[in-house]
Amino acid sequence: MTEPVSAAEIDGVVPPAEPKKSNWRFLVDALKPSTVWKMADGQPVVLKQFVQFCLIIVYPGWVLGILGCLAVYGLFYITVYPVLWVLFWPMRAWMKKNRPEEYAESQRKK
């Protein structure tokens, strides 16, 4: 058995879980300089300063990489996702007709 980690767990109160961020939001948040700056948190002082200096130097490349990821992610939803939607239409139609409860549950999970 594991020991309780926080006072809330000791009291039996479970804090509400944060809603999961979408991949799109995660990538956009990664563009913020403060997010990159926080990557050095938890390091000893001199090492933290050196890592932050290196992150500042690498930041333009970081931004280009994230923008590239966003472009690929966006192109996927413009090109591949609709094709998959059409290809799997017979399966969705069959599920909706023969197993309406499971189909409704799968639609709620979104």
PyMOL CGO cylinders between C-alpha atoms (Angstrom):
from pymol import cmd
from pymol.cgo import CYLINDER

trace = [
    CYLINDER, 0.00, 0.00, 0.00, 1.27, 3.45, -0.83, 0.3, 1, 1, 1, 1, 1, 1,
    CYLINDER, 1.27, 3.45, -0.83, 1.42, 6.27, 1.64, 0.3, 1, 1, 1, 1, 1, 1,
    CYLINDER, 1.42, 6.27, 1.64, -0.76, 9.35, 1.11, 0.3, 1, 1, 1, 1, 1, 1,
    CYLINDER, -0.76, 9.35, 1.11, 1.07, 12.05, -0.78, 0.3, 1, 1, 1, 1, 1, 1,
    CYLINDER, 1.07, 12.05, -0.78, -0.89, 15.13, 0.23, 0.3, 1, 1, 1, 1, 1, 1,
    CYLINDER, -0.89, 15.13, 0.23, -3.06, 16.37, 3.07, 0.3, 1, 1, 1, 1, 1, 1,
    CYLINDER, -3.06, 16.37, 3.07, -6.09, 16.08, 0.78, 0.3, 1, 1, 1, 1, 1, 1,
    CYLINDER, -6.09, 16.08, 0.78, -5.45, 12.35, 0.38, 0.3, 1, 1, 1, 1, 1, 1,
    CYLINDER, -5.45, 12.35, 0.38, -5.07, 11.95, 4.14, 0.3, 1, 1, 1, 1, 1, 1,
    CYLINDER, -5.07, 11.95, 4.14, -8.47, 13.60, 4.66, 0.3, 1, 1, 1, 1, 1, 1,
    CYLINDER, -8.47, 13.60, 4.66, -9.99, 11.40, 1.96, 0.3, 1, 1, 1, 1, 1, 1,
    CYLINDER, -9.99, 11.40, 1.96, -10.76, 14.36, -0.28, 0.3, 1, 1, 1, 1, 1, 1,
    CYLINDER, -10.76, 14.36, -0.28, -9.57, 13.90, -3.83, 0.3, 1, 1, 1, 1, 1, 1,
    CYLINDER, -9.57, 13.90, -3.83, -8.80, 17.17, -5.60, 0.3, 1, 1, 1, 1, 1, 1,
    CYLINDER, -8.80, 17.17, -5.60, -10.56, 17.59, -8.94, 0.3, 1, 1, 1, 1, 1, 1,
    CYLINDER, -10.56, 17.59, -8.94, -8.45, 16.53, -11.89, 0.3, 1, 1, 1, 1, 1, 1,
    CYLINDER, -8.45, 16.53, -11.89, -7.44, 19.21, -14.35, 0.3, 1, 1, 1, 1, 1, 1,
    CYLINDER, -7.44, 19.21, -14.35, -9.02, 18.76, -17.76, 0.3, 1, 1, 1, 1, 1, 1,
    CYLINDER, -9.02, 18.76, -17.76, -6.59, 17.28, -20.26, 0.3, 1, 1, 1, 1, 1, 1,
    CYLINDER, -6.59, 17.28, -20.26, -5.16, 19.82, -22.70, 0.3, 1, 1, 1, 1, 1, 1,
    CYLINDER, -5.16, 19.82, -22.70, -5.58, 19.14, -26.38, 0.3, 1, 1, 1, 1, 1, 1,
    CYLINDER, -5.58, 19.14, -26.38, -2.45, 18.50, -28.39, 0.3, 1, 1, 1, 1, 1, 1,
    CYLINDER, -2.45, 18.50, -28.39, -3.05, 21.75, -30.28, 0.3, 1, 1, 1, 1, 1, 1,
    CYLINDER, -3.05, 21.75, -30.28, -3.20, 23.76, -27.01, 0.3, 1, 1, 1, 1, 1, 1,
    CYLINDER, -3.20, 23.76, -27.01, -0.11, 21.95, -25.68, 0.3, 1, 1, 1, 1, 1, 1,
    CYLINDER, -0.11, 21.95, -25.68, 1.91, 22.92, -28.77, 0.3, 1, 1, 1, 1, 1, 1,
    CYLINDER, 1.91, 22.92, -28.77, 0.70, 26.53, -28.68, 0.3, 1, 1, 1, 1, 1, 1,
    CYLINDER, 0.70, 26.53, -28.68, 1.60, 26.78, -24.98, 0.3, 1, 1, 1, 1, 1, 1,
    CYLINDER, 1.60, 26.78, -24.98, 5.07, 25.41, -25.80, 0.3, 1, 1, 1, 1, 1, 1,
    CYLINDER, 5.07, 25.41, -25.80, 5.71, 28.52, -27.91, 0.3, 1, 1, 1, 1, 1, 1,
    CYLINDER, 5.71, 28.52, -27.91, 5.63, 30.79, -24.86, 0.3, 1, 1, 1, 1, 1, 1,
    CYLINDER, 5.63, 30.79, -24.86, 9.10, 31.83, -23.67, 0.3, 1, 1, 1, 1, 1, 1,
    CYLINDER, 9.10, 31.83, -23.67, 8.04, 31.25, -20.06, 0.3, 1, 1, 1, 1, 1, 1,
    CYLINDER, 8.04, 31.25, -20.06, 7.40, 27.57, -20.81, 0.3, 1, 1, 1, 1, 1, 1,
    CYLINDER, 7.40, 27.57, -20.81, 10.88, 27.16, -22.25, 0.3, 1, 1, 1, 1, 1, 1,
    CYLINDER, 10.88, 27.16, -22.25, 12.37, 29.18, -19.37, 0.3, 1, 1, 1, 1, 1, 1,
    CYLINDER, 12.37, 29.18, -19.37, 10.72, 26.86, -16.80, 0.3, 1, 1, 1, 1, 1, 1,
    CYLINDER, 10.72, 26.86, -16.80, 12.47, 23.82, -18.27, 0.3, 1, 1, 1, 1, 1, 1,
    CYLINDER, 12.47, 23.82, -18.27, 15.50, 24.73, -16.16, 0.3, 1, 1, 1, 1, 1, 1,
    CYLINDER, 15.50, 24.73, -16.16, 13.56, 24.77, -12.87, 0.3, 1, 1, 1, 1, 1, 1,
    CYLINDER, 13.56, 24.77, -12.87, 14.78, 22.39, -10.22, 0.3, 1, 1, 1, 1, 1, 1,
    CYLINDER, 14.78, 22.39, -10.22, 18.46, 22.71, -11.13, 0.3, 1, 1, 1, 1, 1, 1,
    CYLINDER, 18.46, 22.71, -11.13, 21.20, 24.13, -8.88, 0.3, 1, 1, 1, 1, 1, 1,
    CYLINDER, 21.20, 24.13, -8.88, 21.71, 27.89, -9.31, 0.3, 1, 1, 1, 1, 1, 1,
    CYLINDER, 21.71, 27.89, -9.31, 24.75, 28.00, -11.60, 0.3, 1, 1, 1, 1, 1, 1,
    CYLINDER, 24.75, 28.00, -11.60, 23.55, 25.06, -13.70, 0.3, 1, 1, 1, 1, 1, 1,
    CYLINDER, 23.55, 25.06, -13.70, 20.10, 26.63, -13.94, 0.3, 1, 1, 1, 1, 1, 1,
    CYLINDER, 20.10, 26.63, -13.94, 21.57, 29.88, -15.25, 0.3, 1, 1, 1, 1, 1, 1,
    CYLINDER, 21.57, 29.88, -15.25, 23.64, 28.00, -17.83, 0.3, 1, 1, 1, 1, 1, 1,
    CYLINDER, 23.64, 28.00, -17.83, 20.66, 25.93, -18.97, 0.3, 1, 1, 1, 1, 1, 1,
    CYLINDER, 20.66, 25.93, -18.97, 18.49, 29.05, -19.25, 0.3, 1, 1, 1, 1, 1, 1,
    CYLINDER, 18.49, 29.05, -19.25, 21.22, 30.72, -21.31, 0.3, 1, 1, 1, 1, 1, 1,
    CYLINDER, 21.22, 30.72, -21.31, 21.36, 27.71, -23.64, 0.3, 1, 1, 1, 1, 1, 1,
    CYLINDER, 21.36, 27.71, -23.64, 17.55, 27.67, -23.92, 0.3, 1, 1, 1, 1, 1, 1,
    CYLINDER, 17.55, 27.67, -23.92, 17.55, 31.36, -24.89, 0.3, 1, 1, 1, 1, 1, 1,
    CYLINDER, 17.55, 31.36, -24.89, 20.05, 30.60, -27.67, 0.3, 1, 1, 1, 1, 1, 1,
    CYLINDER, 20.05, 30.60, -27.67, 18.02, 27.60, -28.88, 0.3, 1, 1, 1, 1, 1, 1,
    CYLINDER, 18.02, 27.60, -28.88, 14.63, 29.38, -28.63, 0.3, 1, 1, 1, 1, 1, 1,
    CYLINDER, 14.63, 29.38, -28.63, 14.38, 30.51, -32.32, 0.3, 1, 1, 1, 1, 1, 1,
    CYLINDER, 14.38, 30.51, -32.32, 14.94, 26.92, -33.46, 0.3, 1, 1, 1, 1, 1, 1,
    CYLINDER, 14.94, 26.92, -33.46, 12.44, 25.76, -30.85, 0.3, 1, 1, 1, 1, 1, 1,
    CYLINDER, 12.44, 25.76, -30.85, 9.81, 28.13, -32.27, 0.3, 1, 1, 1, 1, 1, 1,
    CYLINDER, 9.81, 28.13, -32.27, 10.47, 26.94, -35.84, 0.3, 1, 1, 1, 1, 1, 1,
    CYLINDER, 10.47, 26.94, -35.84, 10.20, 23.32, -34.71, 0.3, 1, 1, 1, 1, 1, 1,
    CYLINDER, 10.20, 23.32, -34.71, 6.92, 23.90, -32.88, 0.3, 1, 1, 1, 1, 1, 1,
    CYLINDER, 6.92, 23.90, -32.88, 5.50, 25.82, -35.85, 0.3, 1, 1, 1, 1, 1, 1,
    CYLINDER, 5.50, 25.82, -35.85, 6.49, 22.88, -38.07, 0.3, 1, 1, 1, 1, 1, 1,
    CYLINDER, 6.49, 22.88, -38.07, 4.70, 20.48, -35.71, 0.3, 1, 1, 1, 1, 1, 1,
    CYLINDER, 4.70, 20.48, -35.71, 1.62, 22.70, -35.76, 0.3, 1, 1, 1, 1, 1, 1,
    CYLINDER, 1.62, 22.70, -35.76, 1.69, 22.74, -39.58, 0.3, 1, 1, 1, 1, 1, 1,
    CYLINDER, 1.69, 22.74, -39.58, 1.93, 18.94, -39.79, 0.3, 1, 1, 1, 1, 1, 1,
    CYLINDER, 1.93, 18.94, -39.79, -0.77, 18.56, -37.14, 0.3, 1, 1, 1, 1, 1, 1,
    CYLINDER, -0.77, 18.56, -37.14, -3.06, 20.97, -38.99, 0.3, 1, 1, 1, 1, 1, 1,
    CYLINDER, -3.06, 20.97, -38.99, -2.44, 19.30, -42.36, 0.3, 1, 1, 1, 1, 1, 1,
    CYLINDER, -2.44, 19.30, -42.36, -3.31, 15.93, -40.82, 0.3, 1, 1, 1, 1, 1, 1,
    CYLINDER, -3.31, 15.93, -40.82, -6.73, 17.21, -39.80, 0.3, 1, 1, 1, 1, 1, 1,
    CYLINDER, -6.73, 17.21, -39.80, -7.29, 18.82, -43.18, 0.3, 1, 1, 1, 1, 1, 1,
    CYLINDER, -7.29, 18.82, -43.18, -6.21, 15.85, -45.33, 0.3, 1, 1, 1, 1, 1, 1,
    CYLINDER, -6.21, 15.85, -45.33, -5.93, 12.52, -43.50, 0.3, 1, 1, 1, 1, 1, 1,
    CYLINDER, -5.93, 12.52, -43.50, -8.68, 12.82, -40.88, 0.3, 1, 1, 1, 1, 1, 1,
    CYLINDER, -8.68, 12.82, -40.88, -11.54, 13.35, -43.39, 0.3, 1, 1, 1, 1, 1, 1,
    CYLINDER, -11.54, 13.35, -43.39, -10.33, 10.39, -45.47, 0.3, 1, 1, 1, 1, 1, 1,
    CYLINDER, -10.33, 10.39, -45.47, -10.31, 8.14, -42.40, 0.3, 1, 1, 1, 1, 1, 1,
    CYLINDER, -10.31, 8.14, -42.40, -13.77, 9.45, -41.47, 0.3, 1, 1, 1, 1, 1, 1,
    CYLINDER, -13.77, 9.45, -41.47, -15.13, 8.37, -44.87, 0.3, 1, 1, 1, 1, 1, 1,
    CYLINDER, -15.13, 8.37, -44.87, -13.32, 5.01, -44.85, 0.3, 1, 1, 1, 1, 1, 1,
    CYLINDER, -13.32, 5.01, -44.85, -14.67, 4.06, -41.44, 0.3, 1, 1, 1, 1, 1, 1,
    CYLINDER, -14.67, 4.06, -41.44, -18.21, 5.30, -42.11, 0.3, 1, 1, 1, 1, 1, 1,
    CYLINDER, -18.21, 5.30, -42.11, -19.59, 1.74, -42.67, 0.3, 1, 1, 1, 1, 1, 1,
    CYLINDER, -19.59, 1.74, -42.67, -18.26, 0.64, -39.29, 0.3, 1, 1, 1, 1, 1, 1,
    CYLINDER, -18.26, 0.64, -39.29, -19.82, 3.63, -37.52, 0.3, 1, 1, 1, 1, 1, 1,
    CYLINDER, -19.82, 3.63, -37.52, -23.14, 3.07, -39.31, 0.3, 1, 1, 1, 1, 1, 1,
    CYLINDER, -23.14, 3.07, -39.31, -23.15, -0.62, -38.33, 0.3, 1, 1, 1, 1, 1, 1,
    CYLINDER, -23.15, -0.62, -38.33, -22.37, 0.22, -34.69, 0.3, 1, 1, 1, 1, 1, 1,
    CYLINDER, -22.37, 0.22, -34.69, -25.10, 2.86, -34.62, 0.3, 1, 1, 1, 1, 1, 1,
    CYLINDER, -25.10, 2.86, -34.62, -27.65, 0.40, -36.01, 0.3, 1, 1, 1, 1, 1, 1,
    CYLINDER, -27.65, 0.40, -36.01, -26.72, -2.81, -34.13, 0.3, 1, 1, 1, 1, 1, 1,
    CYLINDER, -26.72, -2.81, -34.13, -25.21, -1.52, -30.87, 0.3, 1, 1, 1, 1, 1, 1,
    CYLINDER, -25.21, -1.52, -30.87, -26.73, 1.89, -30.15, 0.3, 1, 1, 1, 1, 1, 1,
    CYLINDER, -26.73, 1.89, -30.15, -25.73, 1.92, -26.45, 0.3, 1, 1, 1, 1, 1, 1,
    CYLINDER, -25.73, 1.92, -26.45, -22.05, 1.30, -27.18, 0.3, 1, 1, 1, 1, 1, 1,
    CYLINDER, -22.05, 1.30, -27.18, -22.14, 3.79, -30.05, 0.3, 1, 1, 1, 1, 1, 1,
    CYLINDER, -22.14, 3.79, -30.05, -23.67, 6.49, -27.84, 0.3, 1, 1, 1, 1, 1, 1,
    CYLINDER, -23.67, 6.49, -27.84, -21.08, 5.79, -25.13, 0.3, 1, 1, 1, 1, 1, 1,
    CYLINDER, -21.08, 5.79, -25.13, -18.22, 6.07, -27.60, 0.3, 1, 1, 1, 1, 1, 1,
    CYLINDER, -18.22, 6.07, -27.60, -19.57, 9.41, -28.81, 0.3, 1, 1, 1, 1, 1, 1,
    CYLINDER, -19.57, 9.41, -28.81, -19.76, 10.73, -25.22, 0.3, 1, 1, 1, 1, 1, 1,
    CYLINDER, -19.76, 10.73, -25.22, -16.08, 9.91, -24.60, 0.3, 1, 1, 1, 1, 1, 1,
    CYLINDER, -16.08, 9.91, -24.60, -15.05, 12.73, -26.91, 0.3, 1, 1, 1, 1, 1, 1,
]
cmd.load_cgo(trace, "trace")
